[in-house]
């Protein structure tokens, strides 16, 4: 299993970023996927999840109406579109592979991509 995140960087408050995760080494379309973040000095926080079929997506309350998770099973990618970014969104963002369609269990992790929201 390999998960490779990209798209992080430095953005001003109110700006947008799109994170992508390229998956390989497993049957991507059979697994739920999530994004999990870790802010400096804090613990891991689940951000968003999507089932294998993309029929169900869920977001933590702090990012609802600002973030969107999506996936392309033909290209083995999962994305996180982040709008109206705030300083509190600063974190390392990890892509995770679920257990079957369940995205709430994080079986495999990528190496993470840094998102910094600052003026």
Buried (B, 14 or more C-beta within 10 A) or exposed (E): EEBBBBBBEEBEEEBEBBBBBBBEEBEBBEBBBBBBBBBEEEEBBBBBBBBBEBEEBBBBEEBEEBBBBBBEBEEBBBBBBBBEBEEEBBBBBBBBBBEEBBBEEBBBBBEBBEBBBEE
